[in-house]
């Protein structure tokens, strides 16, 4: 379906950046439901949102328009597991397992 789970391992940092290439609604929460950001990202305006999630164990992302949203984790572009053309809205969970665990 439109839900994907990724695991982030072998690192001690978890830096998340969402970039809009058009217009998209996004939500960034931790595993406990605390909201770091929720709203529109628009190219040429508020086109990106960066969050340091290194102290979190999980990030829960809702990407309203995945065809217009790029996701970066520690400066690496994340490839959608489900093609954005198949599901425009995507719910993505990233589980962070720090290197020292």
Residue pairs with C-beta under 8 A, 6 or more apart in sequence:
1 82
1 87
2 82
2 87
2 89
2 90
2 91
3 90
3 91
3 92
3 93
4 80
4 81
4 82
4 90
4 91
4 92
4 93
5 92
5 93
5 94
5 95
6 73
6 78
6 81
6 92
6 93
6 94
6 95
7 94
7 95
7 97
8 14
8 73
8 74
8 94
8 95
8 96
8 97
9 97
9 99
10 99
11 74
11 98
11 99
12 54
12 98
12 99
12 100
13 52
13 54
13 74
14 52
14 53
14 54
14 56
14 59
14 73
14 74
14 94
14 96
15 50
15 51
15 52
15 53
15 54
15 72
15 73
15 74
15 75
16 28
16 50
16 51
16 52
16 53
16 59
16 61
16 71
16 72
16 73
16 94
17 48
17 49
17 50
17 51
17 71
17 72
17 75
18 26
18 28
18 41
18 48
18 49
18 50
18 61
18 63
18 69
18 70
18 71
18 72
19 41
19 47
19 48
19 69
19 70
19 72
20 41
20 42
20 43
20 47
20 48
20 68
20 69
20 70
21 43
21 68
21 69
21 70
22 42
22 43
22 65
22 67
22 68
23 40
23 41
23 42
23 43
23 65
23 68
24 40
24 41
24 63
24 64
24 65
24 66
24 68
24 69
25 39
25 40
25 41
25 62
25 64
25 65
26 37
26 38
26 39
26 41
26 49
26 61
26 62
26 63
26 64
26 69
27 35
27 37
27 38
27 60
27 61
27 62
28 35
28 36
28 37
28 38
28 49
28 51
28 59
28 60
28 61
29 35
29 36
29 59
29 60
29 61
30 36
30 53
30 56
30 57
30 58
30 59
30 60
31 56
31 57
31 58
31 59
31 60
31 93
36 51
36 53
37 49
37 51
39 46
40 46
41 47
41 48
41 49
41 69
43 68
51 59
53 59
53 96
54 96
56 96
57 95
57 96
58 93
58 94
58 95
58 96
59 93
59 94
59 96
60 91
60 92
60 93
61 71
61 90
61 91
61 92
61 93
61 94
62 89
62 90
62 91
63 69
63 71
63 89
63 90
63 91
63 92
64 88
64 89
65 88
65 89
66 80
66 84
66 87
66 88
66 89
66 90
67 84
67 85
67 88
70 77
71 77
71 78
71 80
71 92
72 78
73 94
80 90
82 90
84 90
